Amino acid sequence: MATKLLRFHNVGSDFPVFGDLAKYVVDAGKAAGAGDQIGTAIYNRGFYAAMLAAEAVKTAQKIHGVADITPAMMRDGMEALEITEAVMTDLGMPNFGPSFKVSCENHGGPGLGAVAQWDATNKKWSLISDFAESDMSVIQPLIDADSAAYAAENNMETRCN
């Protein structure tokens, strides 16, 4: 039986940004570790999360016209985040993840995921499906209930409609 899992981003190290990372960080002796984890599932997840945070900061800076942002400005940047294939390509990450747009009402975007499968012979993961939407008719009521409970427990007012 083949091992499969759901991913929110692509797998492997065949992306231009990782070549730059190897050249300017790993090969230059500036890596925090050996540099041998690039392309692994956990590395790519962290790399993708860091890229999204950096893009949210850039969005916040553009919205507010300042370099130094506050936490509230960061929230604004995250809520206006739009990641397109053109953005991903410009960052050296073509086809690394799906295009999506975030809003105040929907911090998670469309909830896209793809299936990856482990190839034991070649010792690598490969995406074996396109990115597809999750069943939000099941998930959204759970998100809404949990969010409402958290807001009530912490005396928070709802900002979005």
BALOBA-1460 file (C-alpha; in Angstrom, 3 decimals):
// residues 161
<rec num="1" residu="m" x="0.000" y="0.000" z="0.000"/>
<rec num="2" residu="a" x="1.363" y="3.430" z="-0.976"/>
<rec num="3" residu="t" x="1.553" y="6.155" z="1.639"/>
<rec num="4" residu="k" x="-0.504" y="9.220" z="0.747"/>
<rec num="5" residu="l" x="-1.202" y="12.501" z="2.468"/>
<rec num="6" residu="l" x="-2.847" y="15.861" z="1.853"/>
<rec num="7" residu="r" x="-0.628" y="18.889" z="1.243"/>
<rec num="8" residu="f" x="-1.351" y="22.616" z="1.077"/>
<rec num="9" residu="h" x="1.699" y="23.138" z="-1.132"/>
<rec num="10" residu="n" x="3.938" y="21.263" z="-3.525"/>
<rec num="11" residu="v" x="6.731" y="18.875" z="-2.556"/>
<rec num="12" residu="g" x="10.399" y="18.456" z="-3.450"/>
<rec num="13" residu="s" x="13.261" y="20.845" z="-4.063"/>
<rec num="14" residu="d" x="12.933" y="21.494" z="-7.797"/>
<rec num="15" residu="f" x="12.073" y="25.185" z="-7.424"/>
<rec num="16" residu="p" x="14.301" y="28.120" z="-8.446"/>
<rec num="17" residu="v" x="14.164" y="29.657" z="-4.965"/>
<rec num="18" residu="f" x="15.809" y="26.555" z="-3.499"/>
<rec num="19" residu="g" x="18.697" y="26.885" z="-5.959"/>
<rec num="20" residu="d" x="19.197" y="30.453" z="-4.748"/>
<rec num="21" residu="l" x="18.905" y="29.304" z="-1.148"/>
<rec num="22" residu="a" x="21.595" y="26.664" z="-1.706"/>
<rec num="23" residu="k" x="23.919" y="29.144" z="-3.442"/>
<rec num="24" residu="y" x="23.537" y="32.165" z="-1.158"/>
<rec num="25" residu="v" x="22.826" y="30.511" z="2.197"/>
<rec num="26" residu="v" x="23.831" y="26.840" z="2.419"/>
<rec num="27" residu="d" x="26.953" y="26.935" z="0.206"/>
<rec num="28" residu="a" x="27.975" y="30.253" z="1.788"/>
<rec num="29" residu="g" x="27.944" y="28.622" z="5.235"/>
<rec num="30" residu="k" x="25.056" y="30.760" z="6.497"/>
<rec num="31" residu="a" x="22.495" y="27.976" z="7.053"/>
<rec num="32" residu="a" x="21.217" y="27.287" z="10.557"/>
<rec num="33" residu="g" x="21.814" y="23.582" z="9.913"/>
<rec num="34" residu="a" x="23.398" y="21.363" z="7.314"/>
<rec num="35" residu="g" x="20.985" y="22.473" z="4.587"/>
<rec num="36" residu="d" x="20.022" y="18.880" z="3.915"/>
<rec num="37" residu="q" x="16.337" y="19.340" z="4.757"/>
<rec num="38" residu="i" x="15.461" y="21.598" z="1.810"/>
<rec num="39" residu="g" x="12.586" y="20.034" z="-0.090"/>
<rec num="40" residu="t" x="11.375" y="17.815" z="2.752"/>
<rec num="41" residu="a" x="7.727" y="17.974" z="3.777"/>
<rec num="42" residu="i" x="8.318" y="19.910" z="6.993"/>
<rec num="43" residu="y" x="10.908" y="22.256" z="5.462"/>
<rec num="44" residu="n" x="8.599" y="23.156" z="2.584"/>
<rec num="45" residu="r" x="5.708" y="23.731" z="4.982"/>
<rec num="46" residu="g" x="7.773" y="26.161" z="7.056"/>
<rec num="47" residu="f" x="9.222" y="27.831" z="3.966"/>
<rec num="48" residu="y" x="5.722" y="28.328" z="2.528"/>
<rec num="49" residu="a" x="4.431" y="29.737" z="5.836"/>
<rec num="50" residu="a" x="7.391" y="32.146" z="6.017"/>
<rec num="51" residu="m" x="6.779" y="33.294" z="2.443"/>
<rec num="52" residu="l" x="3.100" y="33.936" z="3.196"/>
<rec num="53" residu="a" x="4.008" y="35.934" z="6.308"/>
<rec num="54" residu="a" x="6.549" y="37.992" z="4.343"/>
<rec num="55" residu="e" x="3.995" y="38.685" z="1.611"/>
<rec num="56" residu="a" x="1.457" y="39.745" z="4.267"/>
<rec num="57" residu="v" x="4.030" y="42.178" z="5.693"/>
<rec num="58" residu="k" x="4.654" y="43.622" z="2.214"/>
<rec num="59" residu="t" x="0.896" y="43.949" z="1.702"/>
<rec num="60" residu="a" x="0.483" y="45.713" z="5.052"/>
<rec num="61" residu="q" x="3.341" y="48.101" z="4.237"/>
<rec num="62" residu="k" x="1.731" y="48.927" z="0.904"/>
<rec num="63" residu="i" x="-1.744" y="49.431" z="2.415"/>
<rec num="64" residu="h" x="-0.499" y="51.731" z="5.170"/>
<rec num="65" residu="g" x="2.426" y="53.374" z="3.356"/>
<rec num="66" residu="v" x="4.917" y="52.647" z="6.145"/>
<rec num="67" residu="a" x="7.882" y="50.325" z="6.612"/>
<rec num="68" residu="d" x="7.334" y="49.613" z="10.321"/>
<rec num="69" residu="i" x="3.946" y="47.978" z="10.831"/>
<rec num="70" residu="t" x="1.899" y="47.344" z="13.948"/>
<rec num="71" residu="p" x="0.128" y="44.074" z="14.761"/>
<rec num="72" residu="a" x="-3.165" y="45.618" z="13.565"/>
<rec num="73" residu="m" x="-1.502" y="46.562" z="10.266"/>
<rec num="74" residu="m" x="-0.180" y="43.010" z="9.942"/>
<rec num="75" residu="r" x="-3.741" y="41.739" z="10.360"/>
<rec num="76" residu="d" x="-4.792" y="44.101" z="7.561"/>
<rec num="77" residu="g" x="-2.009" y="42.748" z="5.368"/>
<rec num="78" residu="m" x="-3.022" y="39.158" z="6.080"/>
<rec num="79" residu="e" x="-6.673" y="39.922" z="5.384"/>
<rec num="80" residu="a" x="-5.784" y="41.486" z="2.011"/>
<rec num="81" residu="l" x="-3.314" y="38.786" z="0.981"/>
<rec num="82" residu="e" x="-3.649" y="37.546" z="-2.571"/>
<rec num="83" residu="i" x="-1.278" y="34.895" z="-3.835"/>
<rec num="84" residu="t" x="-1.398" y="34.320" z="-7.581"/>
<rec num="85" residu="e" x="0.692" y="32.070" z="-9.793"/>
<rec num="86" residu="a" x="2.470" y="35.212" z="-11.034"/>
<rec num="87" residu="v" x="3.452" y="36.089" z="-7.441"/>
<rec num="88" residu="m" x="4.662" y="32.538" z="-6.833"/>
<rec num="89" residu="t" x="6.682" y="32.549" z="-10.059"/>
<rec num="90" residu="d" x="8.256" y="35.930" z="-9.219"/>
<rec num="91" residu="l" x="9.312" y="34.468" z="-5.855"/>
<rec num="92" residu="g" x="10.973" y="31.473" z="-7.543"/>
<rec num="93" residu="m" x="8.191" y="29.135" z="-6.443"/>
<rec num="94" residu="p" x="6.188" y="28.356" z="-9.602"/>
<rec num="95" residu="n" x="3.409" y="25.837" z="-8.950"/>
<rec num="96" residu="f" x="4.473" y="25.618" z="-5.295"/>
<rec num="97" residu="g" x="0.946" y="26.236" z="-4.066"/>
<rec num="98" residu="p" x="-2.476" y="27.168" z="-5.325"/>
<rec num="99" residu="s" x="-3.602" y="30.718" z="-6.032"/>
<rec num="100" residu="f" x="-5.868" y="32.134" z="-3.333"/>
<rec num="101" residu="k" x="-7.219" y="35.305" z="-1.779"/>
<rec num="102" residu="v" x="-7.824" y="35.938" z="1.922"/>
<rec num="103" residu="s" x="-10.381" y="38.292" z="3.447"/>
<rec num="104" residu="c" x="-11.596" y="39.442" z="6.842"/>
<rec num="105" residu="e" x="-14.445" y="36.973" z="6.534"/>
<rec num="106" residu="n" x="-12.216" y="34.123" z="5.392"/>
<rec num="107" residu="h" x="-8.731" y="33.950" z="6.895"/>
<rec num="108" residu="g" x="-8.075" y="30.501" z="5.468"/>
<rec num="109" residu="g" x="-8.762" y="31.089" z="1.804"/>
<rec num="110" residu="p" x="-10.553" y="28.342" z="-0.110"/>
<rec num="111" residu="g" x="-8.998" y="25.454" z="1.851"/>
<rec num="112" residu="l" x="-7.291" y="23.868" z="-1.135"/>
<rec num="113" residu="g" x="-5.276" y="20.700" z="-0.767"/>
<rec num="114" residu="a" x="-3.612" y="18.129" z="-3.026"/>
<rec num="115" residu="v" x="-2.719" y="14.487" z="-2.558"/>
<rec num="116" residu="a" x="0.960" y="13.540" z="-2.361"/>
<rec num="117" residu="q" x="2.292" y="9.998" z="-2.571"/>
<rec num="118" residu="w" x="5.557" y="8.519" z="-1.285"/>
<rec num="119" residu="d" x="7.728" y="6.739" z="-3.846"/>
<rec num="120" residu="a" x="9.818" y="4.336" z="-1.736"/>
<rec num="121" residu="t" x="12.049" y="3.373" z="-4.657"/>
<rec num="122" residu="n" x="13.133" y="6.951" z="-5.384"/>
<rec num="123" residu="k" x="12.656" y="8.069" z="-1.766"/>
<rec num="124" residu="k" x="10.624" y="11.152" z="-2.597"/>
<rec num="125" residu="w" x="7.131" y="12.594" z="-2.422"/>
<rec num="126" residu="s" x="5.200" y="13.602" z="-5.549"/>
<rec num="127" residu="l" x="1.881" y="15.371" z="-5.950"/>
<rec num="128" residu="i" x="-0.517" y="12.992" z="-7.669"/>
<rec num="129" residu="s" x="-3.560" y="15.277" z="-7.852"/>
<rec num="130" residu="d" x="-4.471" y="18.842" z="-8.583"/>
<rec num="131" residu="f" x="-5.340" y="21.168" z="-5.709"/>
<rec num="132" residu="a" x="-9.014" y="20.785" z="-4.839"/>
<rec num="133" residu="e" x="-11.417" y="22.521" z="-2.478"/>
<rec num="134" residu="s" x="-12.396" y="20.987" z="0.823"/>
<rec num="135" residu="d" x="-16.062" y="20.477" z="1.679"/>
<rec num="136" residu="m" x="-16.784" y="23.815" z="3.328"/>
<rec num="137" residu="s" x="-20.435" y="22.849" z="3.893"/>
<rec num="138" residu="v" x="-19.062" y="20.526" z="6.579"/>
<rec num="139" residu="i" x="-16.060" y="22.541" z="7.727"/>
<rec num="140" residu="q" x="-17.447" y="26.117" z="7.827"/>
<rec num="141" residu="p" x="-20.088" y="25.452" z="10.524"/>
<rec num="142" residu="l" x="-17.321" y="23.975" z="12.714"/>
<rec num="143" residu="i" x="-15.114" y="27.016" z="12.127"/>
<rec num="144" residu="d" x="-17.993" y="29.379" z="12.865"/>
<rec num="145" residu="a" x="-18.932" y="27.591" z="16.093"/>
<rec num="146" residu="d" x="-15.339" y="27.430" z="17.344"/>
<rec num="147" residu="s" x="-14.713" y="31.073" z="16.426"/>
<rec num="148" residu="a" x="-17.890" y="32.207" z="18.186"/>
<rec num="149" residu="a" x="-16.969" y="30.225" z="21.307"/>
<rec num="150" residu="y" x="-13.442" y="31.678" z="21.351"/>
<rec num="151" residu="a" x="-14.788" y="35.225" z="20.894"/>
<rec num="152" residu="a" x="-17.310" y="34.733" z="23.702"/>
<rec num="153" residu="e" x="-14.691" y="33.284" z="26.066"/>
<rec num="154" residu="n" x="-12.391" y="36.221" z="25.406"/>
<rec num="155" residu="n" x="-15.008" y="39.008" z="25.279"/>
<rec num="156" residu="m" x="-14.192" y="39.801" z="21.664"/>
<rec num="157" residu="e" x="-16.508" y="41.564" z="19.242"/>
<rec num="158" residu="t" x="-16.988" y="40.256" z="15.728"/>
<rec num="159" residu="r" x="-15.244" y="42.459" z="13.164"/>
<rec num="160" residu="c" x="-16.354" y="40.786" z="9.954"/>
<rec num="161" residu="n" x="-19.774" y="40.004" z="8.586"/>
